[in-house]
Structures are given as structure tokens and as C-alpha cells.
Amino acid sequence: MSQPPASAPEPRRHGLSLIDVVAQSVGFMGPVFSVSILLPLLIGVNSAGRGAGVAAPLAVLLATIGMLALGWIVSAYARRVKVAGSLYNYVTLGLGRRAGAAAGLMYYAGVLLLGAAIGPLVGGYLHDTLLAEFRIEPLPIWGWQLLLLAGLVAVVHVGVTFSVRTQLVLSLVSVGVLLVFFVYVIVAVGHGNSAKAFNPGTAHDGWNGILFAVLYGVLLFTGFETAANLAEEAKDPHRHIPKAVFFSVLAAAVFFLIGTYAQVAGFHFDLSAMTQAAGAPLNRLAGGGADGYGSTTWGRLVELVIFLDMVAVYIGVAVSATRGVLTMARDGWLPRPLASINARHGTPAGSMVLIGVVYLAVIAMSGFFPKLLALPGAPAYLSVYSWFSTFGIFCLAAIYLMMAAGAPRGLRGQVSRPLVWLCCTVGALLTAGSLVGSVYKLPAPTLYAAYAALCWFAVAVVVALVVGRRHPRIGDDGCSTLADVGGMRS
């Protein structure tokens, strides 16, 4: 196994605690946002028309097992790698520096465009919710999108401590409210509660449907690894990052299981009722209608916490993207100006400019070219979100696969070899399946997002080959031997 180059700079240590780095992973995953939109995909309301039906909680449980395998790999790598590049560095250790560079270019392009997708969505969601609930329109959709983007840039620019603690507050409030509601629904169902949610015999499409739903279940955990992007800014990265990754997966899994079960039980394990409410099942349960367990006030509160969690995701994705772009630029794989650091706040300045430009471009595309990525019956912001999030999630799943494939080599001599092989096999099978599942029968133009991701990876391979010849000093562990640009501070 290659060793870090002797002249590699030692990253500066700063003040992020364990709970701070946990907030980064949880903020990126957006548990409230995820659990509110993914139930239809799990039960079978998706492009493939296949799913677990009322056994959706079982699919989540199986997806958790696979994600714990990937989480174990990330945690093992995090005990060695102390820079902000996260999966880029891990793939480099396992598959070599050029493969790692190509993976990093794909991974952070995916993170970048995933964040760009959230901007139009959260602005459109806020606009339409205010209009539907209160009949008010203080700003047009593009006005909300620009206002939220300005707020995002300000939060990320001020410093990572402020960013992650903002995520923490937003996530705690939103998760706390929904947990209370989910427990209330389960109690209200009373004797109607049943273990059939975990019985494969109740699945609409049998084990095939359950396994297909597991592939969608992986989407719930997207971004679990991003605590590792803060390795340079954590107090004790060797201890805090591995713990943060594992805790984030476990905590999210518990929430997803409770949330999925509560929704399935709330509809009395009736697949047709869940299908009819597929547009917004959580909102239906929280409202005061015939199928609801709450009231108009509860319905609005759920809409509010979904919005707050969207904002947390928006911040989390941006924080992850800035640290990744900075590391790759510092290592010579991206233009050097992208590695610049703000002298006052110690935050990534060059990468923040890049993010602002890309996010603004996607917002402009959503406003000026609404038909370019249009889906039948969907508003422009939702179509844009669908396309760019598909690109981003496909890129992330592909890198999970590469990380798992390289783990036996990258972790050689550090951990139990049988355990490495077990985790990398489970992780590789799960992520390979999720890649197939994410595009299976996906309609155009959203399908083209996956093709675009594959084309970008081909470009990334060429860039890695060309740049790799010009920068032979870049070490096989992914840490550049170039002079340190100053480090980040909280």
C-alpha cells in the first residue's frame, strides 16, 4: 500500500466537535425531506412500476444493512485520511491516483449539481406553499430562489461552524416535529399496527419488488459520508469522523424506519390508499381530511419542517462541494484559483464563487427555459430538480461503487481482511443495483441525466490522464505535495 508522501502538508486542526460533523452528514441526507418524498418510490409508484408495497419498511431495513457496510468502509478510511477530499481520497487509495482523480471529478460534479437542483426546488416549494395555504405571493418563484441562494452564500461564507450548526438546528427541529407526529400516528392506529410491514409475503411484487425498493432505499442515505469532508476542520478527525459516519447512518435508519412504518400503518396497510396519496402521502396524513390524523395546523407545520429540512440539505450540499472542490484544486486536478481561501473567515473562496455561478445558472435555466427539461404536469422547478438530482445521485452511487471496489487494496493491512471483503461485496452489489434501478424505465428527458453523468465520467478520465502526467508529485494517497494554501478555520 502506498504511504503518504513525506512532504505532504499536515492539515490544520480546528474546533468542530463530533456533533458538528454529524450535523454535516445528517444535513446533507435531509431525513425529513427524504422520508416525505420517497415512500411512493418504495411502495412501487415509480418509473419501473415495481416496489415493496406495504413491506416498504422491510426494504428500508435491508437498505440500512447495505449502507452500514459502506459506512464501515468510509469509517476505516477516515481513520487514515485527514484531508477534506473524502471519497476522492478513498478511491485514490484503492484504485490509484488517476482513477481517484476521475472519481473525484465525477463525485464533486454530482454534489455540485445536486446542490444546484435543490435551489429551484426549495424556492418553488416555498412559493407554491404560501400561495396554496395563505393565498399570498410576496415574491415570484425566481425571487425566492435568488433570495435563498443569497442566504446560502452568506451562511457558507461566514464559516463552517456557523454552517453546520445552522444545519443542526434546522434538522433537529424538523426531525423532532416529525418524530412526534409519527409516534402519534402509530399510537392512533392502535390495534391496527401489524408486523406485516416486515413480512416479505405482503410485498406486492414479492422479493423482486422488495429488492427493487431496496435500491430506492439507498437514495434515503445519499450523503451519509460527507462528515469526512470536514476532516481538516474537526478537533479529532481520527475519532470523530468514523463515529460521525456510523452514527449518522444509524440515526437516519431509525428515523426512516419509524417514518416509513408510520406512513404505511397510517394508511392501514392499504396499497391502493397509499398509491392514491402518492403525490404527498405525509401531507395527507398530517392534514385534517378523511385520511388525516392531524389538522390544518399540523399540515402546515409539516410543510414548514419539510421546508426547513430542504434548507438544511441546501447548506449541507454546498459545504460538501466547497471542501471537495478546494481539495481537488489544491491537489492540482482543478484550476488553482479554486483552492483560494478567504483571508478573514478561512472559508473556501474560489470554490464558493464556482458554486454561486453554477447555482445561479441553473436557477436562470429554470426560469428562462422552462420547457427544456419539462416533465408532463410538473412545474419547471420540479422538472429541473428531477434532472439535476438524477445526475447528482447517479454520480454519487457510482463513486460508492468505486470506493467499495477499491477497499480491499486501499485498506490492506489496516483492518480484518474477511470483513473488508464482506463489506466491499455488499456495498458493491447494493450500489451497482442502485445505479441500474435509478435509470430503469426512467422517462426522458430525466433519463438523459444518467447519460450525461456517464459522458462526464469519460471526460473526467481524460482530464485525469492528461493532468496526471503534468503533476507527478501528487501522491498515491490523494494528498498533494504542493505547498499548503493556508487551511480552513471554523
Buried (B, 14 or more C-beta within 10 A) or exposed (E): EBEBBEEBBEBEBBEBBBBBBBBBBBBBBBBBBBBBBBBBBBBBBBBBEBBBBBBBBBBBBBBBEBBBBBBBBBBBBBBBBBBBBBBBBBBBBBBBBBBBBBBBBBBBBBBBBBBBBBBBBBBBBBBBBBEEEEEEEEBEBBEBBBBBBEBBBEBBBBBBBBBBBBBBEBBBBBBEBBBEBBEBBBEBBEEEBBEBBBEBEBBBBBEEBBBBBBBBBBBBBBBBBBBBBBBBBBBEBEEBBBBBBBBBBBBBBEBBBBBBBBBBBBBEBEBEBBBBBBEBBBBBBBBEBEBBBBEEEBBBBBBBBBBBBBBBBBBBBBBBBBBBBBBBBBBBBBEEEBBBBBEEBBBBBBBBBBBBEBBBEBBBBBBEEBEEBBBEEEBBBBBBBBBBBBBBBBBBBBBBBBBBBBBBBBBEEEBEEEBBEEBBBBBBBBBBBBBEBBBBEBEEBBBBBBEBBEEBBEEBBEBBEEBBEEBEEBBBBBBBBBEBBBBBBB
